[in-house]
Amino acid sequence: MSMPGAAAETDIVIIGGGQAGLAAGWYLLRAKRDFVILDNGDGPGGAWRHGWDSLRLFSPASYSSLPGWPMPQPAHAGFPTRDDVIAYLAAYEARYALPVERPVTVSGISRAGDGRLLVETDRGNWLANTVIGATGTWSQPFIPDIPGRDSFGGTQLHSAQYTGPDAFAGKAVLVVGGGNSGAQIHAEVSLAAHSTWVTLAPPVFLPDDVDGRVLFDRASALHRGEAISGPAIGFANIVMVPPVCEARDRGDLASVPMFERMTPRGVVWPDGHETAVDAIIWCTGFRPSLPYLNGLGVLGPDGKVAVSPQGQALAEPRLWLLGLGDWTGFASATLIGCGRMARETVRAIVAGEAAA
């Protein structure tokens, strides 16, 4: 354990104890490497601890597992819930006795001058030969810069802060975002509020019998350059989980085009008319959150780091990025995808050590 004063030493520091960090840890255990996982959460589960109460996966447990141990089938019917995922990640961490320290907040990384990296935290510093950044994107929700947004007098929150529909009962609500989070949150909020679903483009709905298994398999085939038959399917398409199907069946799944600006009372649509709104829920995604890398000079204007196909930072070979989106490996921000990418990342790290 790192203590105040002199920096503790280890071979590899993983920053982030969510799904990507745990997957990397499993492969490092198999490779018999000395490492520590620094996580700023109050408990296991990573970003899943912050999902809304009714959040449910698109796929069965078998398609939502980390390496080494399949996620157990939930006791209830249907796909795993947010709470099922949190319980699984907590059990996974304990099952393999992964060396997780929490809560630890990493404030920065610098070059130590002896060929290692110095990881600075609020609970002491670490010296490591290699650092894997697996902090995800949950802490950096993205809200578009709509004209007049700061003047709006109602409630605004991002899906990262949404927990459930009760606070919106009887209110006029806009749910903004054409992805699966927008569809699921609108389906739920529309039961309690006067909810309107706002999207930049018309949503693309998958057939009712297509779930995350088909989605991932087809996307993987396209990523490998294989020809596939049938309509194009992407991760942005709407998976018809039961709440979304129910919203469609009761006539609550239509969307409208994006508004042009916001006012103190509501929003103004492209045709110029204004609608009074009590609340807006932004389901507009996330951006990389990597402030601890500022001292290394590796961040681009878009907040990302140029990396190799295995996730190695091109400007700092001792730094690796994992689980932050497709730019750090295909589907690496998903439960099933982060394990595949963690395998490639750890293989590359170990191979590099052997060649050194």
C-alpha positions in Angstrom: 0.0 0.0 0.0 1.2 3.5 -0.8 1.9 5.6 2.3 2.5 9.3 2.7 6.2 10.3 2.1 8.2 8.0 -0.1 6.5 6.7 -3.2 5.5 3.0 -3.2 6.9 1.0 -6.1 5.2 -1.5 -8.3 5.6 -2.8 -11.9 2.2 -1.6 -13.2 -0.4 0.9 -11.9 -3.9 0.5 -13.3 -5.9 3.7 -12.8 -9.6 2.8 -12.6 -11.2 -0.2 -10.9 -14.2 -0.6 -13.2 -14.8 -3.3 -15.8 -11.7 -2.5 -17.9 -9.4 -2.2 -14.9 -10.5 -5.5 -13.5 -10.2 -7.2 -16.9 -6.6 -5.9 -17.2 -5.9 -7.1 -13.6 -7.1 -10.6 -14.4 -4.6 -10.9 -17.3 -1.8 -9.4 -15.2 -2.5 -12.0 -12.5 -2.1 -14.7 -15.1 1.1 -13.1 -16.3 2.4 -13.0 -12.7 3.0 -9.3 -12.8 3.2 -7.0 -9.7 0.5 -4.4 -10.0 -2.0 -2.3 -8.1 -5.4 -0.9 -9.2 -6.2 2.6 -7.9 -10.0 3.4 -8.0 -11.7 6.6 -6.8 -15.1 4.9 -6.1 -16.5 4.2 -2.7 -17.1 0.6 -3.6 -16.8 -1.8 -6.5 -18.7 -1.4 -9.8 -17.1 1.5 -11.6 -19.5 3.6 -13.7 -22.3 1.0 -13.1 -22.7 2.5 -9.6 -24.0 5.6 -11.3 -26.5 4.1 -13.7 -30.2 4.8 -13.3 -32.1 2.5 -11.1 -33.9 0.5 -13.8 -31.0 0.2 -16.2 -30.9 -3.2 -17.9 -28.4 -4.7 -20.3 -29.2 -5.5 -23.9 -27.7 -9.0 -23.7 -27.8 -12.1 -21.5 -25.2 -12.6 -18.8 -23.1 -14.9 -21.1 -22.5 -11.8 -23.4 -21.7 -9.5 -20.5 -18.8 -11.3 -18.8 -15.2 -10.5 -17.9 -12.4 -12.9 -18.6 -12.1 -16.0 -16.4 -15.5 -16.1 -14.8 -18.9 -15.8 -16.6 -21.5 -13.5 -15.1 -24.0 -15.7 -13.2 -27.5 -15.9 -14.6 -29.7 -13.5 -12.6 -32.4 -15.0 -10.5 -35.1 -12.8 -12.1 -36.4 -13.1 -15.7 -34.8 -11.1 -18.4 -31.3 -9.6 -19.0 -29.1 -8.5 -16.1 -29.9 -5.2 -14.4 -27.5 -2.5 -13.2 -27.5 -4.0 -9.7 -26.7 -7.5 -11.2 -23.7 -6.0 -12.9 -22.5 -4.2 -9.8 -22.8 -7.4 -7.7 -20.9 -9.3 -10.4 -18.0 -6.9 -10.5 -17.8 -6.8 -6.7 -17.7 -10.7 -6.7 -15.2 -10.8 -9.5 -12.9 -8.4 -7.7 -13.1 -10.5 -4.5 -12.9 -13.9 -6.4 -9.5 -13.1 -7.8 -8.3 -11.0 -4.8 -7.4 -8.2 -7.2 -5.2 -5.6 -5.5 -7.7 -2.7 -5.6 -7.1 0.4 -3.4 -10.0 2.8 -2.9 -11.0 5.5 -2.6 -7.9 6.8 -4.3 -8.0 9.9 -6.6 -5.1 10.2 -9.1 -4.2 13.9 -9.5 -1.4 13.5 -12.0 1.3 11.5 -13.7 4.9 12.7 -14.4 8.1 11.3 -15.7 10.2 10.3 -12.7 13.6 10.7 -14.4 14.7 7.1 -13.7 12.8 5.5 -16.6 9.6 5.2 -14.6 6.4 7.1 -14.2 5.3 8.8 -10.9 1.6 8.5 -10.2 0.5 11.2 -7.7 -2.6 10.5 -5.6 -4.4 11.8 -2.5 -3.2 8.8 -0.6 0.5 8.8 -1.5 2.4 8.4 -4.7 3.5 5.4 -6.8 6.4 4.7 -9.0 5.7 2.3 -11.9 7.3 1.1 -15.1 3.9 1.1 -16.8 0.6 2.8 -16.2 -2.7 1.7 -17.7 -5.4 4.4 -17.7 -8.8 2.7 -17.5 -10.9 5.5 -16.0 -13.8 5.4 -18.4 -15.8 8.4 -19.4 -18.7 8.6 -16.9 -17.2 11.6 -15.0 -17.2 13.7 -18.2 -20.8 13.8 -19.5 -21.3 15.8 -22.7 -24.0 18.4 -23.2 -24.1 20.2 -26.5 -23.6 24.0 -26.5 -27.2 24.9 -27.5 -27.8 28.7 -27.8 -29.5 30.0 -24.7 -28.8 26.9 -22.6 -27.4 28.9 -19.6 -30.6 31.0 -19.6 -33.0 28.1 -19.1 -34.7 28.3 -15.8 -35.9 24.7 -15.5 -34.1 21.6 -14.4 -31.2 20.2 -16.6 -29.4 17.0 -15.9 -27.4 14.5 -17.8 -28.3 10.8 -18.0 -25.2 10.3 -15.7 -27.2 12.0 -12.9 -30.6 10.5 -13.7 -31.9 7.9 -11.2 -35.6 7.5 -12.0 -38.8 9.2 -13.1 -40.4 10.1 -9.8 -38.9 13.6 -9.7 -40.6 14.4 -13.0 -44.1 13.3 -12.3 -46.7 15.6 -14.0 -44.0 17.8 -15.6 -43.2 18.7 -19.2 -39.9 17.0 -19.9 -37.6 16.7 -23.0 -35.4 13.7 -23.3 -32.6 14.6 -25.7 -30.6 11.9 -27.5 -31.3 9.3 -30.1 -29.3 6.4 -28.6 -30.3 3.6 -26.3 -30.1 5.6 -23.1 -32.4 8.2 -24.6 -34.9 5.6 -25.7 -34.9 3.8 -22.3 -35.1 6.9 -20.2 -37.9 8.4 -22.4 -39.8 5.2 -22.2 -39.6 5.3 -18.4 -40.2 9.0 -17.9 -43.2 9.0 -20.3 -45.1 6.9 -17.7 -44.9 9.7 -15.1 -44.5 12.9 -17.1 -45.4 14.7 -20.3 -42.3 13.5 -22.0 -41.1 14.4 -25.5 -38.2 12.5 -27.1 -35.8 14.8 -29.1 -33.3 13.4 -31.5 -30.9 14.9 -34.1 -31.9 12.2 -36.6 -34.8 9.7 -36.7 -33.9 6.7 -34.4 -33.2 3.4 -36.0 -35.0 0.6 -34.2 -33.8 -3.0 -34.4 -36.3 -5.8 -34.8 -37.8 -7.1 -31.6 -35.9 -10.3 -31.8 -32.5 -8.6 -32.2 -30.7 -8.0 -28.9 -27.1 -7.2 -27.9 -25.8 -10.6 -29.0 -26.7 -10.0 -32.7 -25.6 -6.4 -32.4 -22.1 -7.3 -31.1 -21.6 -10.2 -33.4 -22.5 -8.2 -36.5 -20.5 -5.1 -35.4 -17.5 -7.4 -34.7 -17.8 -8.9 -38.2 -17.8 -5.5 -39.8 -14.8 -4.5 -37.7 -12.9 -7.5 -39.0 -13.8 -6.4 -42.6 -16.2 -9.3 -43.2 -19.1 -9.0 -45.6 -22.5 -9.4 -43.9 -25.9 -9.7 -45.4 -29.0 -7.8 -44.3 -29.4 -4.2 -43.1 -26.6 -2.4 -41.4 -26.6 -2.7 -37.6 -24.6 -0.4 -35.3 -24.3 0.2 -31.6 -26.3 3.4 -32.0 -29.4 1.5 -33.1 -32.2 1.1 -30.6 -32.4 -2.3 -29.0 -36.1 -3.1 -28.2 -35.8 -4.1 -24.6 -39.2 -4.6 -22.9 -39.7 -1.0 -21.6 -39.0 0.4 -25.0 -41.3 -2.1 -26.6 -44.0 -1.2 -24.1 -43.5 2.6 -24.9 -44.0 1.8 -28.6 -47.1 -0.3 -28.0 -48.8 2.5 -26.0 -47.8 5.1 -28.7 -45.0 6.9 -26.7 -42.0 6.1 -28.8 -42.2 8.8 -31.5 -39.4 11.4 -31.6 -39.2 15.0 -32.8 -36.3 16.9 -34.4 -33.9 18.9 -32.3 -34.8 22.3 -31.1 -32.7 25.3 -32.2 -32.3 27.3 -29.0 -33.3 27.5 -25.4 -35.1 30.3 -23.5 -35.7 30.9 -19.8 -39.0 29.1 -20.1 -38.3 26.4 -22.6 -37.1 25.7 -26.1 -37.7 27.1 -29.6 -38.2 24.7 -32.5 -37.1 25.0 -36.1 -40.4 26.5 -37.2 -40.0 29.3 -34.6 -42.6 28.3 -32.0 -41.7 28.0 -28.4 -42.7 25.3 -25.9 -42.6 25.7 -22.2 -40.5 23.0 -20.5 -39.9 22.1 -16.9 -36.9 19.8 -17.3 -34.5 18.5 -19.9 -32.6 15.2 -19.6 -29.5 15.1 -21.8 -28.7 11.6 -23.0 -25.9 12.9 -25.2 -23.0 10.7 -24.3 -19.6 11.3 -22.7 -16.2 12.5 -23.5 -12.7 11.4 -22.3 -11.9 12.5 -18.8 -8.1 12.4 -18.6 -7.0 15.4 -16.6 -4.4 13.4 -14.8 -2.5 13.1 -18.1 -2.0 16.9 -18.5 1.6 16.7 -17.2 2.7 14.2 -19.8 1.8 16.3 -22.8 0.0 13.4 -24.6 -3.5 14.9 -24.8 -4.8 16.0 -28.2 -7.2 18.9 -28.9 -10.1 16.4 -28.7 -9.0 15.3 -25.2 -7.9 11.9 -26.6 -4.4 10.3 -26.7 -2.9 8.9 -29.9 -2.5 5.2 -29.3 -1.4 2.0 -31.1 -3.9 -0.7 -31.9 -3.0 -2.3 -28.5 -3.6 1.0 -26.6 0.0 2.2 -26.1 0.4 6.0 -26.2 2.5 6.9 -29.1 4.0 9.9 -27.3 4.7 8.0 -24.0 5.3 4.3 -24.5 5.0 3.6 -20.7 1.4 4.7 -20.8 -1.5 2.6 -22.1 -5.2 3.4 -22.4 -8.0 0.9 -22.1 -11.8 0.9 -22.1 -12.4 4.6 -23.1 -14.2 3.9 -26.4 -13.4 2.5 -29.8 -10.3 4.7 -30.1 -8.8 2.5 -27.4 -10.0 -0.7 -29.0 -13.1 -2.0 -30.7 -16.0 -2.1 -28.2 -13.6 -1.6 -25.4 -16.1 0.4 -23.4 -18.5 -2.7 -23.2 -18.3 -5.5 -20.7 -17.5 -8.1 -23.3 -15.3 -5.9 -25.4 -13.1 -4.6 -22.6 -11.9 -8.1 -21.8 -10.9 -8.8 -25.3 -8.9 -5.5 -25.5 -7.4 -6.1 -22.1 -6.0 -9.3 -23.3 -4.3 -7.6 -26.2 -3.0 -4.8 -24.1 -1.5 -7.0 -21.5 0.1 -9.3 -24.1 1.7 -6.2 -25.7 3.0 -5.0 -22.3 4.5 -8.4 -21.4 6.0 -8.8 -24.9 7.6 -5.3 -24.5 9.0 -6.2 -21.2 10.5 -9.4 -22.6 12.1 -7.5 -25.5 13.5 -4.8 -23.3 
